[in-house]
Amino acid sequence: MAWVGDIIDGKYEVLSLVGQGGMSRVWLARDRRLNKLWAVKEIGRTARDANNEVVVQSLITEANLMKRLDHPMLPRVVDIIEDGKTIFVVMDYVEGTSLKQAMRAAGRPMAERDVIGWGIQLCEVLEYLHSRTPPIIYRDMKPANIMLREDGTVRLIDFGIAREYKEGKTSDTKILGTRGYAAPEQFSHEAQTDARTDIYSLGVTLYVLVTGHAASKETYWKPIRQIDPRLSEGLEHIIAKATQANPDDRYQTAADMRYDLENHEKLTGAYRGALRRKLRLFGALRGAAACLFAVGASCLGASAYLRNTTYDAYLASARAASTDFAGADGASPAEGRYVDAIGVDPARTEAYSELVNRVYKADQDFSIAEASRLQGLMGAHLADVEGADGYAKLCYDIGTLYYVYYEQADADESRDYAMSAGIQAAQWFQAAVDSHDARASSGKGCALTASERSSAQVYVTIGEFYQRLSQATLEGFEGNVYEGYWQSLEEAFDGLSDDDPVMARLRLCSLINQAVSSPTYLNGFRRAGVARDQAQALLAKATQMAEGLAREAASSQKARRICDSIVSEGARAAAAENIARAYESAGATAPQKSAAHEGAGDGTSAGGAPARETAR
């Protein structure tokens, strides 16, 4: 068993114990080579102990599940170490406090607005888990397993009892879960847990957080407004629906629940009554249109005319509405009108496009909450809009939204945040390329300009770099990854023009500055064949461009901060020092391949083992 001061596997120095329970312990450890903090979960093997074997298998299952996941709200597993008697799983260290501890420290229920925000984020991560192949069912949602960070975002931890959904199987092998939070089917031998199981537990979690009442082992939940009349009718409806004993009566997907959380203020008796009246009116008009159709072919388009007129009215209302924050969910009046227009005709792209370009880009900050709402909107209507003429351009605009404005990318310009934005952007740029190419090959005309098509492909490569680098480094094949990334940075920079937004140009200059200023990245580039003068030249061009944009960047705090991080004396000195250290310490201005590397070209030694080099 580990102790403070021990060195695990020759590189992880144990600093302190951060948690323990049952047969496992979690340590805070420091990677002595990278000087990065990690959480290390430890469990020892005990001979002939059935309970121990269950816990060991649970840890192994957790590690094997998590190492395949890549989502900003989930910790990554980066290493698994076994020495025969003990298993260590090294994963991201999530700073913060659990929601259970936060509520205990507050001594009162949590604010409804905060709980709704956390619920939206948790629905988003459940959507990700449930969309894996096969779907992953978390099965242990509760406040103790949700970490709250200082920025208000949450992270889901502890995948010890998560499982993959097996189609055709009628029940789970083991009955696991936390009493009170677990859905009824988790304690039944006759049903298999599925996505709706997690929805039940999330509903209970929201109930506990907003009321302060402990989770009950019964399946009846007292309406929250009977506990606190100040709580909203909409949230009461959402929690009641999520916690139904019969899975068929709950939300069927996390996306459905998230949509209601984002629109909880509309889930009132008065609003639903008004909606029913609108639907009756629409039905009457549609019936009238049908009658007109029966009377004469001249009225064939009456229904379409009504839909288009309603859509255009919502669009005009959205253009006149404020883009400033208004609702409890953070959505502005303009955003709400655009969403209403999309609901009327989800196959038209105008409302999506204006929502992205007029609302989400308006303040140059695309927030996590906005990203969550947009993801839900696109997920709900993807089948309707992906065949539209403007779909490729819409995907390109969403990719740009993530790449340039996503707020995570700007927290401290760190690799983790850039990784999240890069991966999200790459998915949309790839969709833009696919849609554009499909239309071009079928003779329907090009949806993107040649420049946009080229830029989208470059940014796909940049996003793939972040996805592939971690695994490639562990396996010793990072050379090709770094080489491709460097080429993409050069292509992207050469493709910039004065017509590109200032933030887009600054963001790329920042990526180049980070690439050259990071010892890990620069040594990777050097090993991949990037010469010293190449690194210096690209950095100089990026710095010069940032200097030229300084005046335009001055009007935006965000743009000014990015610009300063590139052109300041400290940034210049750090980059220059890193270049000197990387190349001069290596003894050459370009990497010299040894006999062990001849013909390998992939970062492996002659014997096939990773040829690692400590970043100096």
Residue pairs with C-beta under 8 A, 6 or more apart in sequence:
1 25
1 42
1 44
1 86
2 8
2 14
2 25
2 27
2 40
2 42
2 86
2 88
3 14
4 14
4 15
4 16
4 17
5 13
5 14
6 13
6 14
7 13
7 14
7 32
8 14
8 29
8 40
8 81
8 88
9 79
9 81
9 88
11 31
11 32
11 33
12 29
12 30
12 31
12 32
12 38
12 40
12 79
12 88
12 90
13 29
13 30
13 32
14 27
14 28
14 29
14 40
15 27
15 28
15 29
15 30
15 37
16 27
16 28
17 25
17 26
17 27
17 28
18 26
18 27
18 28
18 39
19 25
19 26
20 26
22 55
23 43
23 44
23 46
23 51
23 52
23 55
24 41
24 42
24 43
24 55
24 59
25 41
25 42
25 43
26 39
26 40
26 41
26 42
27 39
27 40
27 42
28 37
28 38
28 39
28 40
28 93
29 37
29 38
29 39
29 40
29 90
30 36
30 37
30 38
31 37
31 38
33 614
33 615
34 520
34 615
37 93
38 78
38 90
38 91
38 92
38 93
39 75
39 90
39 91
39 92
39 93
39 94
40 88
40 89
40 90
40 91
41 59
41 88
41 89
41 91
42 86
42 87
42 88
43 55
43 56
43 59
43 86
43 87
44 52
44 85
44 86
44 87
45 52
45 56
45 84
45 85
45 86
45 87
46 52
56 87
58 160
58 161
59 87
59 89
59 160
60 87
61 159
61 160
61 162
61 163
62 89
62 158
62 159
62 160
62 162
63 77
63 80
63 89
65 136
65 159
65 162
65 164
66 74
66 75
66 76
66 77
66 91
66 159
67 76
67 77
67 80
68 132
69 76
69 128
69 129
69 132
69 136
70 76
70 423
70 467
71 125
71 128
72 408
72 420
73 121
73 124
73 125
73 128
73 153
73 154
73 155
73 156
74 125
74 128
74 155
74 156
75 91
75 92
75 93
75 94
75 155
75 157
76 91
76 92
76 470
77 89
77 90
77 91
78 90
78 91
78 92
78 470
78 474
79 88
79 89
79 90
79 474
80 87
80 88
80 89
80 90
81 87
81 88
81 89
81 90
82 88
94 147
94 149
94 155
94 157
95 149
95 150
96 147
96 148
96 149
96 150
96 155
97 105
97 147
97 148
98 143
98 144
98 145
98 146
98 147
98 148
99 110
99 118
99 143
99 144
99 146
99 147
99 148
99 154
99 205
99 209
100 142
100 143
100 144
102 110
102 148
103 109
103 110
103 143
103 208
103 209
103 212
108 212
109 209
109 210
109 211
109 212
109 228
110 209
110 210
112 210
112 230
112 231
112 232
112 235
112 328
113 328
114 152
115 206
115 209
115 210
115 235
116 235
116 261
116 264
116 328
116 329
117 152
117 329
117 330
117 369
118 146
118 148
118 154
118 206
118 209
119 202
119 206
119 238
119 257
119 258
119 261
120 258
120 261
120 262
120 329
120 369
120 372
120 373
121 153
121 154
121 368
121 369
121 372
122 141
122 146
122 154
122 156
122 202
122 205
123 202
123 254
123 255
123 257
123 258
123 261
123 372
123 376
124 254
124 258
124 372
124 375
124 376
125 156
126 138
126 195
126 198
126 199
126 202
126 254
127 253
127 254
127 255
127 258
127 375
127 376
127 379
129 135
129 136
129 137
129 138
129 162
129 198
130 136
130 137
130 195
130 198
130 253
130 254
132 164
134 164
134 165
134 166
134 167
135 164
135 165
135 194
135 195
136 162
136 163
136 164
136 165
137 162
137 163
137 164
137 165
137 193
137 194
137 195
137 197
137 198
138 156
138 159
138 162
138 198
138 201
139 161
139 162
139 163
139 176
139 177
139 182
139 186
139 193
139 197
139 198
139 201
140 158
140 160
140 161
140 162
140 176
140 177
140 178
140 181
140 182
140 201
141 156
141 181
141 198
141 201
141 202
141 204
141 205
142 178
142 181
142 201
142 204
142 205
142 208
142 215
143 205
143 208
143 209
145 156
145 157
145 158
146 154
146 155
146 156
146 157
146 205
147 154
147 155
147 156
147 157
148 154
149 155
151 411
153 368
161 176
161 177
163 172
163 193
165 192
165 193
165 194
165 195
166 192
169 192
170 190
170 191
170 192
171 188
171 189
171 190
171 191
171 192
172 186
172 192
172 193
175 186
175 187
175 189
176 186
177 183
177 186
177 187
177 201
178 215
179 215
179 217
180 204
180 214
180 215
180 216
180 217
181 201
181 204
181 205
181 215
182 197
182 200
182 201
183 193
183 196
183 197
183 200
183 201
183 247
184 200
184 219
184 245
185 191
185 192
185 193
185 197
185 247
186 193
186 197
191 247
194 247
195 252
195 253
195 254
196 247
196 250
196 251
196 252
197 247
198 254
199 242
199 250
199 251
199 253
199 254
199 257
200 242
200 243
200 244
200 247
200 250
202 242
202 254
202 257
203 238
203 239
203 241
203 242
203 243
203 250
204 215
204 221
204 243
206 235
206 238
206 239
206 242
207 213
207 215
207 221
207 224
207 239
207 243
208 214
208 215
210 224
210 228
210 231
210 235
210 239
211 224
211 227
211 228
211 231
213 222
213 227
219 243
219 245
221 239
221 240
221 243
223 236
223 240
224 231
224 235
224 236
224 239
225 231
225 233
225 236
232 264
232 265
233 267
233 268
233 269
234 260
234 263
234 264
234 265
234 266
234 267
234 268
235 261
235 264
237 260
237 264
237 267
238 257
238 260
238 261
238 264
238 267
241 249
241 250
241 251
241 257
241 260
242 250
242 251
242 257
243 250
244 250
251 257
251 260
255 376
255 379
255 380
258 372
258 376
259 376
259 380
260 267
261 329
262 329
262 331
262 372
262 373
262 376
263 329
264 328
264 329
265 271
265 327
265 328
265 329
266 275
282 306
285 306
286 303
286 306
288 302
289 299
289 302
289 303
289 305
289 306
290 303
292 299
292 302
293 299
293 300
293 302
307 344
307 345
308 345
310 344
311 341
311 344
311 345
311 348
311 351
314 337
314 338
314 340
314 341
314 344
314 351
315 337
315 338
315 341
315 350
315 351
315 354
317 337
318 334
318 337
318 338
318 340
318 341
318 351
318 354
318 355
319 334
319 354
319 358
321 332
321 333
321 334
321 336
321 337
322 332
322 333
322 334
323 332
323 334
323 335
323 358
323 359
323 362
323 363
324 332
325 332
326 332
326 333
327 336
329 369
329 373
330 367
330 369
330 370
331 339
331 373
332 359
334 358
334 359
335 355
335 359
335 373
338 351
338 352
338 354
338 355
338 359
339 351
339 355
339 377
341 350
341 351
342 351
342 352
342 355
342 377
342 381
346 380
346 381
346 384
346 385
347 384
347 385
347 387
347 388
348 385
348 388
349 385
349 388
349 389
349 390
349 391
349 393
349 394
350 390
352 377
352 378
352 385
352 394
353 390
353 393
353 394
353 397
355 374
356 374
356 394
356 397
356 398
356 401
357 397
360 366
360 370
360 374
360 401
360 405
361 401
361 405
364 405
364 503
364 556
364 558
364 559
365 405
365 407
365 410
365 558
366 401
366 402
366 405
366 406
366 407
367 407
368 407
368 408
371 402
371 406
371 424
374 398
378 385
378 398
385 391
385 394
386 435
388 394
389 444
389 445
389 447
390 447
391 435
391 447
392 431
392 432
392 433
392 435
392 436
392 439
392 447
392 448
393 432
393 447
393 448
393 452
395 428
395 429
395 431
395 432
395 435
396 428
396 429
396 432
396 448
396 452
396 456
398 428
399 425
399 426
399 427
399 428
399 429
399 431
399 432
399 456
399 459
400 425
400 504
402 409
402 421
402 424
402 425
402 428
403 409
403 421
403 422
403 425
403 429
403 459
403 504
403 507
404 501
404 503
404 504
404 507
405 503
406 420
406 421
406 424
406 425
408 417
408 420
408 421
409 417
409 418
409 420
409 421
409 422
409 507
410 417
410 558
410 561
410 562
411 417
413 510
413 514
413 562
413 565
415 514
415 518
418 466
418 511
418 514
419 466
422 462
422 463
422 465
422 466
423 463
423 466
423 467
424 463
425 459
425 463
426 459
426 460
426 462
426 463
426 464
426 466
426 467
427 463
429 456
429 457
429 459
429 460
429 463
430 456
430 460
432 448
432 452
432 456
433 453
433 456
433 457
433 460
435 447
436 446
436 447
436 448
436 453
436 456
439 445
439 446
439 447
440 446
446 453
448 456
451 495
451 497
454 491
454 495
455 492
455 495
458 488
458 491
458 492
458 495
459 488
459 492
461 484
461 485
461 487
461 488
462 485
462 488
462 489
462 492
462 511
464 484
465 481
465 484
465 485
465 488
468 481
469 478
469 481
469 482
469 485
472 478
472 480
472 481
473 524
474 610
475 610
476 602
476 603
476 604
476 609
476 610
476 611
476 612
477 602
477 603
477 604
478 524
478 527
478 528
478 603
479 524
479 527
479 528
479 529
479 601
479 602
479 603
480 528
480 601
480 602
480 603
481 524
481 528
482 521
482 524
482 525
482 527
482 528
482 530
483 525
483 528
483 529
483 530
485 515
485 525
486 515
486 525
486 528
486 530
486 534
489 508
489 511
489 512
489 515
489 538
490 538
492 508
493 508
493 512
493 538
493 541
493 542
496 504
496 505
496 508
496 545
502 549
502 552
502 553
502 556
502 559
503 556
503 558
503 559
503 562
505 545
505 549
506 546
506 549
506 553
506 559
506 562
506 563
506 566
507 562
508 542
509 542
509 543
509 545
509 546
509 549
509 562
509 566
510 562
510 565
510 566
512 538
512 539
512 542
513 539
513 542
513 543
513 546
513 565
513 566
513 571
513 575
514 521
515 521
515 522
515 525
516 522
516 535
516 538
516 539
516 575
516 578
516 579
517 571
517 574
517 575
517 578
518 578
519 578
519 581
519 582
519 615
519 616
520 615
522 535
522 578
522 579
522 582
523 582
523 613
523 615
523 616
525 535
526 532
526 535
526 582
526 583
526 586
526 590
526 591
527 591
527 603
527 613
528 591
529 590
529 591
530 590
531 589
531 590
532 579
532 583
532 589
532 590
533 589
535 579
536 579
539 575
539 579
542 566
543 566
543 567
543 572
546 563
546 566
546 567
547 567
549 559
549 563
550 563
550 567
552 559
553 559
553 560
553 562
553 563
554 560
564 571
565 571
581 616
582 616
583 589
585 616
595 606
596 605
596 606
596 611
597 605
597 606
597 611
600 606
600 611
603 610
603 611
604 610
604 611
605 611
